[in-house]
């Protein structure tokens, strides 16, 4: 994920360029993903970690280190397999797989009780900001849709995209650049 205090990276990957009304703005992608909690909870810890490509306890890449350690996608585990499975969520979404494209992302858990047949209605509201949906968000999502081990446990139930204008300067109002 992008560090929000790294303005150079934000300018490169999140804030739109140009001299028009949208300069400095960003595109927001939103996805509501329902998780098949019953199936996930019956999965062994090792399976869950293989699906994500990270250690569940501290978030470290399965290649070793801590949460913020750079992953080694070629590292092998004790039985000679790739430590981070190539079809894990982490490996497929990583910037190395997408020409260095990064997104500013946030995820929020949701729980709506149970559905009409008694299954848990819970999952993740995922949002991401990027300067270009077509070159950043879309390729990542296509890779995940076609190959992600996580797909066995989740179903996208809603999605949307929004154009978010840049922040305001003193004396401006939303849409100031658009309507002036």
C-alpha positions in Angstrom: 0.0 0.0 0.0 1.1 3.6 -0.5 2.3 5.6 2.4 0.1 8.7 2.4 3.0 10.9 3.5 5.0 10.0 0.4 3.8 12.8 -1.9 6.0 11.8 -4.8 4.4 8.3 -4.9 0.9 9.8 -4.4 1.6 12.2 -7.4 2.8 9.2 -9.5 0.0 6.7 -8.7 -2.9 8.5 -7.1 -3.3 12.1 -8.2 -4.5 12.8 -11.7 -2.3 15.1 -13.9 -3.3 17.9 -16.2 -4.4 21.5 -16.0 -8.1 20.9 -16.2 -10.7 20.7 -13.3 -9.7 17.2 -12.4 -5.9 17.9 -11.9 -5.0 16.6 -8.4 -8.1 14.5 -8.2 -8.3 10.8 -8.1 -10.5 7.9 -9.3 -12.1 5.9 -6.5 -13.0 2.2 -7.1 -15.3 0.5 -4.6 -16.0 -3.2 -4.3 -18.3 -5.0 -1.8 -17.1 -8.5 -1.4 -19.1 -11.1 0.5 -17.0 -13.8 2.1 -18.1 -17.4 2.5 -17.3 -17.4 6.2 -18.5 -20.9 6.8 -16.1 -22.4 4.3 -13.2 -20.1 5.2 -13.5 -20.9 8.9 -13.3 -24.6 8.2 -10.1 -24.2 6.2 -6.8 -25.0 8.0 -4.5 -22.1 8.9 -2.0 -23.2 6.3 -4.6 -23.1 3.6 -5.7 -19.6 4.6 -2.1 -18.4 4.6 -1.5 -20.0 1.2 -4.6 -18.2 -0.1 -3.3 -14.8 1.1 0.4 -15.4 0.7 1.0 -13.9 4.1 1.4 -15.1 7.7 -2.0 -14.7 9.3 -0.6 -13.8 12.7 1.6 -10.8 11.8 1.0 -10.2 8.1 4.6 -11.1 7.0 5.1 -12.5 3.5 5.4 -16.3 3.5 9.0 -15.8 2.2 9.9 -14.5 5.7 10.5 -11.3 7.6 7.9 -8.9 9.1 4.7 -7.2 7.7 6.7 -4.7 5.7 9.5 -7.0 4.4 9.9 -7.0 0.7 8.5 -10.3 -0.5 10.7 -12.8 -2.3 8.5 -14.5 -4.8 11.2 -17.0 -5.8 11.9 -18.2 -2.3 11.2 -21.9 -1.6 9.6 -23.4 1.5 10.8 -26.5 3.4 9.3 -28.9 0.9 10.7 -27.0 -2.2 7.6 -25.2 -3.3 7.4 -21.5 -3.9 7.0 -20.0 -0.4 4.4 -17.5 -1.6 2.1 -19.3 -4.0 2.0 -17.7 -7.4 -1.9 -17.8 -7.3 -2.1 -16.2 -3.8 -3.9 -12.9 -3.4 -0.7 -11.2 -2.4 1.3 -12.4 -5.3 -1.3 -11.6 -7.9 -2.1 -8.1 -6.7 1.6 -7.1 -6.1 2.9 -4.1 -8.1 5.7 -6.4 -9.5 2.9 -8.2 -11.5 1.5 -5.0 -12.9 4.4 -2.9 -14.2 4.9 -1.2 -10.8 1.3 0.1 -10.7 0.3 0.9 -7.2 -3.1 1.9 -5.7 -3.9 3.6 -2.4 -6.3 1.1 -0.8 -8.3 0.6 2.3 -10.5 -2.2 3.4 -13.3 -2.2 5.9 -15.0 -5.3 7.4 -18.8 -5.5 7.3 -21.3 -7.8 8.9 -25.1 -7.7 8.2 -26.1 -10.7 10.4 -27.4 -13.6 8.4 -29.2 -14.0 5.1 -32.6 -15.6 4.5 -31.1 -19.1 4.6 -29.0 -18.6 7.7 -25.6 -18.0 6.1 -23.4 -15.3 7.6 -23.6 -12.1 5.5 -20.2 -10.6 6.1 -17.2 -9.5 4.1 -15.2 -6.6 3.0 -15.8 -3.1 1.6 -12.7 -2.4 -0.4 -11.9 1.1 -1.7 -8.9 2.2 -3.7 -7.7 5.5 -5.1 -5.7 5.7 -8.3 -4.9 8.2 -11.1 -6.1 5.8 -13.9 -8.6 3.0 -13.5 -7.7 1.4 -16.8 -3.9 1.0 -16.2 -4.0 0.4 -12.5 -7.2 -1.0 -11.0 -8.6 -2.9 -13.9 -5.5 -5.0 -14.7 -5.1 -5.9 -11.0 -8.8 -6.9 -10.8 -8.6 -9.0 -14.0 -5.6 -10.9 -12.7 -7.4 -11.6 -9.4 -10.7 -12.5 -11.1 -9.0 -15.1 -13.3 -6.4 -16.6 -11.0 -6.9 -15.8 -7.3 -7.1 -18.7 -4.8 -9.3 -16.4 -2.8 -12.1 -16.7 -5.3 -13.2 -20.0 -3.7 -14.1 -18.0 -0.6 -15.5 -14.7 -1.9 -18.1 -13.2 -4.2 -18.2 -9.6 -5.4 -21.7 -8.4 -4.8 -21.3 -4.7 -5.8 -18.8 -2.4 -7.4 -18.6 1.2 -8.6 -16.2 3.9 -9.7 -16.2 7.6 -9.0 -14.2 10.6 -10.1 -13.1 12.5 -6.9 -12.2 16.2 -7.5 -9.0 17.5 -5.9 -9.1 19.0 -2.4 -10.2 22.5 -1.7 -8.2 25.6 -1.2 -9.5 28.4 1.1 -12.5 30.1 -0.4 -13.3 27.3 -2.9 -16.3 25.0 -3.0 -16.7 21.5 -4.4 -16.7 21.7 -8.2 -15.0 25.2 -8.1 -12.6 24.4 -10.9 -15.4 22.7 -12.9 -17.8 25.6 -12.7 -15.4 28.6 -12.8 
